[in-house]
Amino acid sequence: MTTLLDPTDERVPVERTITPRPSTIKGNVAFLDISKPRGNVLIDRLEERMAERLPEVTFNRYAKPTFTKPAPEELRQQIQEANDFVVEALAD
C-alpha cells in the first residue's frame, strides 16, 4: 500500500488508497488551472505535448476562481461529468 501525505491537517491523518491507473488515456482530459500565476502557461505546454502524443483525446480547460480555496462543488461536478481524467496544474 502506498502512503499519501495530505498537507491540509497533520493532526488528523486521512487514510486513502490510490485509484488504479488505466494503461491508456482516451476520452476527455480536463486541465484544471488552480489560478496561481503562470499556471496557464504550464497547462498550455502540457496540452501541446499531450495533443502531439494523443491526437484522439479531447482536452477541456477549467479554472478555479482562487487558489486559496478548494474548487467549488459545481466546478468539480462539471469536471467529473464531462471528463475521464484530470490534470491539475499549479505554478508560480
Sequence and secondary structure as in RCSB ss.txt:
>XXXX:A:sequence
MTTLLDPTDERVPVERTITPRPSTIKGNVAFLDISKPRGNVLIDRLEERMAERLPEVTFNRYAKPTFTKPAPEEL
RQQIQEANDFVVEALAD
>XXXX:A:secstr
      TT TTS          SS  SEEEEEE   TTHHHHHHHHHHHHHHH TT EEEEEE S TTS   HHH
HHHHHHH SEEEEE   
